[in-house]
Amino acid sequence: MKNRLILCLLICGVLLYYGIPNLSIEAGGLQGIFSISWLALAFIVVGGNLVGLLYSPKKQKQQTVALKGLSQKNRRVRQYQ
């Protein structure tokens, strides 16, 4: 999951690097609207990937280990009965 988020951030960075010089925000009409909306969506993508990267759950592995240990303990109890 972490690798996918980093990859998406890098791809979005490359798109911004190549796209920003070609966009003209000051242009009127449809070209200006497209430029502003493209930049807004690109920054939403960057923000979403950063949030996913920074706020990823870290206690998942500990819970699965505890559940595996519990299930093994239950199996031993069932074998003795």
Secondary structure, 3 states (H helix, E strand, C coil): CHHHHHHHHHHHHHHHHHHHHHCCCCCCCHHHHHHHHHHHHHHHHHHHHHHHHHCCCCCHHHHHHHHHHHHHHHHHHHHHC
